[in-house]
Amino acid sequence: MSAAGPSQGANGAPPGGSAAAELANEAASVGVHQRVSQPLALLAARGITKRFGGVHALSDVSFTINHGEIYGLIGPNGAGKTSLFNVLTGIYSADDGEFTFDGLPLAGLKPNDVAKRGIARTFQNIRLFANLSALENVMIGRHVRTHANVIGAILRDARTLAEERAIEKRAHELIEYVGVAKRANTLAKHLAYGDQRRLEIARALATEPKLLALDEPAAGMNATETASLRSLLGNIRRDGTTILLIEHDMKLVMSVCDRVLVLDYGKHIAEGTAAEVQKDPKVIAAYLGGEVTLDLKGAA
């Protein structure tokens, strides 16, 4: 993986003229402390509630995610973490409460519209196009940012051809960025598991998100692959994308997340820094079970 990111730029910002890249370029030139001029909260959740029959998957969950954070979401199986992702990204509708993203409400938006607004996600179970190449999978991720219409696709006019070349170029940059460039022409189903996970991240990044929501990206990875993922997450944040992370690998969560929200039975039970959360008695009882001791200094 290139240390400078896919553009090989001086500040590592991804290319393509996206708002995120422009923000990263500006921040690098004027200094990080001047970024306070933008609204602090990128995403605000207020009273999110989701019921399935008599089961409360989410009950009055509220939190905020600030620009530039890696924000962790943890909890035992069945705590409501993936349900929260599904409400956020328009797969489910909230029964109560609302999300505000970059100052605008998300209520009523379908998943494609949420992606256009600037939220991309990966899934707990890998959802790649198995019989397409790694490169083609990432190219598909660009569809929410393309402008060609049916007529252009039929006539193959200059604008459509130029856009196709730009899509392929960007896809190549992103698979290099996540570390699978050598397998660009390999069918997704033939990639190693860790490479499939990173490919999903590349496809999500192809939508130019302001917020990247990752659902257990380290699941099934070995220690070496997890260390590579940790580095990738740091690069993504450095290059201007905020991250919301569901993860069961507690060492990874505690080493990369600025703040952590803990859910249990769909309820908000704790929030704070990694050090604060791991000491909370409710978290220990509900999730850590009193058996997990983490050396944060060693994990960083």
N, C-alpha and C positions, 0 to 999 in steps of 0.2 A: 504494500500500500504506500502511495506517495505521501510523504509527510506534509507536503504543501497542498494536498487535496487535488481534485481532478483538474483544476485549471492551471496548476503549477504557478499560481500567482504569488505575489510577495506576501500577501496576508492569508493565503490559503482559502479565500472565499470561492465557492463554486461559481462557475461562469453561467452565462445565459441571460443576464439582464434581469433576473428575478428581484423582487422586492427584498427577499432575504439576503441576496448577495450584495445589493446596493447598501443595505443597512450594515452589513459586515464591513464593507469597504469604508463607509463613512465612519464607523466606530473605530476602525484601525487608524484612520487619519487624524481624528480629533481627540481620541482617548476615551477609554471605557467610562470614565466618570461623567462624561457629558451626555451619555445615553439616557440619563434620567429625564430628559426633556420629553421622551415618549411616555405614554401611559405605562405605569409599572405592571399592572395585571394584563396578561395576554388572554387568559381564560378565567372566567369566574363562574362557579357553579353555586346555585342558590336553591336549597331545599329540594334537591333531586330525589324523586320518589318513583319507583317502578314496581307494580304488582303483577303477579301472574296468578290469577285466581285469588286464593287466600294467602299466597306466599308473597311476602314483601322482599323482593330482591334488593331493593334500595329504599332506605327510609330517611328522608330529610337530610341528604348528604350535601354539605356545603364546603367549598374550598376555593382557593385562587392559585393560579400558576403564573409566575412572573416571567417577563421576557428574559430569555437566556438561561433559564433554569433547567436542570435535570430533576424532575419531580417524580418521586417514587410512589407507587400504589401497591401496598402489600396487604396480606391477610390470608387466612386459611382457605382451603378449597371450599367453594360455595359462599364466600364472603360477599360476592357481588361485584368483583373487580371487572370481569369481562362484561357483565351487564352494564356497568357504568360506561365502558368503552362503546358498547352498542347503542346506548342512548346518545352519547356524545356525537357519534358519527352517523346518526340518522337511521340506523337499522331498527331500533325501537323508538317509540315516542314516550316521553316522560308522562306519567300520570299527574305529577305535580312538580313544580319548580321549573327552573330555566337555566340554560347555559348562555353566557354572553362571551363572544369571542372577538377580540380586537375591537371592542366597543359596540358590536352589533349582536342581536339575538340570533340563536340558531334554531329556534322553535319552528317546526314544520318543514325543515329542509330535508331533502332526500340525500342518501350517501354521496351521489355524484356532485350535488350542490355543496355539501359540506367540504368535499375535497377541493372544489373550486374556490371556496372561501379560505382555504389554507390549512386544513387538517388532514393529514394522511395517517394511515394505520397499517400495522401488520396483524396477523392473527395467531392465536395460540396453536392452531393446527395449520401447518404450511398450506398456502393456497396459491401455488404457482401453476402455470400452464405447462403440464408435464411434458407434452410433446412439442413444445417450442423451445428454441435455444435460450440460453441465458440472456443474450443480447435482445432477442425478440420480446422476452418477458419485460425487460426494462422499457423498451420502446412502447409497449402497450400502456405502461404507466404514464406516458406523456399525453394520453388522449385528452385529458381535461385541460391541457394548455395549448391545444392545436386549434387552428382556424380554418383548415381546408373543409370544403363542403362536398356534397355528392358530385356536383358538376365539375369541380376542380379535380376530383379523383378520377372522373371519367375522361376528361379532356387532357389531363396531365399537363396543366399549364405551368408556366415558369414559377409562379408563386407556390403552387403545391409541391413541385419538385424540390424547390429550395427548402421548404419546410420539412420535407422528408429527409433531406440530407442533414438538416439541423437536428432532427430527432435522433437519427442514427449516431451522429457525433456526440450528442449529449449522453446517449445510452452507453457509448464506449467510455466516456469520462466517468460515469457513475459506477460501472462495473469495475473499473480500475480503482476507484475511490474505496470501494468496499473490499477489494482484494480478490476478485474472481476474474480478472481480465484474461488470464490464461485459459479460462474455460468459456470464453464468450460464445463459441459456436457449439458448445455441448448442450444436448437436450437437458432441460431442468431435471428430469427424472433420473438422469445419470450422474448428477452432481452429488458430492458428499453432503451429508446432512448439514454440517456447519456452513458449507458454501450455499446451500439452499436458504438457510436463515439469512445470510448476508445478502443474497440476491433479493429476497423479499424487501429488505431495507432499501436496497438500490431502487427497486421499483417504486416504493413509497416516496423516496426522495425525488424521483422523476416528476412528481406532481408539483414540485417547488413548495413544500409545506412551510408554514410558519411554526406549526406544532406537529411533531412526529410522535404518534402514540404507538408504543411497542408492547405487544402482548407476549410476555415470556420469551424474549429473543434468545436467551441462553439455554432454553430447554433442550436437553439432549446433548449439549456441547461438553467436550472434555475440558480439562484445565487450560490447555494451550489455546483452544478455540475461544474460551471465555476471556482469557487475557487479551486476545486480539479484538474481541467484541468491546471490551472495556476501552481499549484505545480508540476504536471506531466511534464509540459514543462521545468520547472527549473531542474528537475531531469534528463531529457533526455539530456539537454545541459551540465549539470554537468558530465554526464557519457560519453561524448565525441562526441555527434552528433550535428552537426550544423542544425539550423531550419530556414526554409523559411515559413512565416505565412501569409496567407490571412485571414482577419477577419474583421467583421463589428462591433464587440463588441469593441468600442474604448477604454473603460477603461482597458480591457484585453491587447490590443495592446500597449497602452501607459505604462502599468505596467511591461511588460515582454520584449519588444523589445529594442535592443541596438540602432538600426537605423531603419528608416522607409522610404520607397519609395511610393510616391503618383502618381497614374495614373489618367488621365481624358481623355476620348475619345481616349484611346490608346496612349497617350503621357505622357512622364515624366514631371511632373510639379513641383515636390519638392522632396528633399531627405535630411535627417539629423536625429538628435536625435528626440525623441518624443516631447521634449519641443520646439525644433526649428520648427518642422513641424506644430504643432498645432497653432503656431503664424503666419504662412505664410499666407498672404492675399489671394493667389491663392487657397490654400487648404480650407480656410474658405469659399471662394466663391463657390468652386466646390463641396466640400464634406461635410464639417461641417456646412455650411449654417449660420455660425455666431451664432448658437443657443446652441452649445455644449461647456460647460466649464468643464475642467477636472482638478481635484486636483491631480497632479502627486504624491505629497508626500503621500497623502492618499491612492492612488492606488497601490503604490509600495509594 
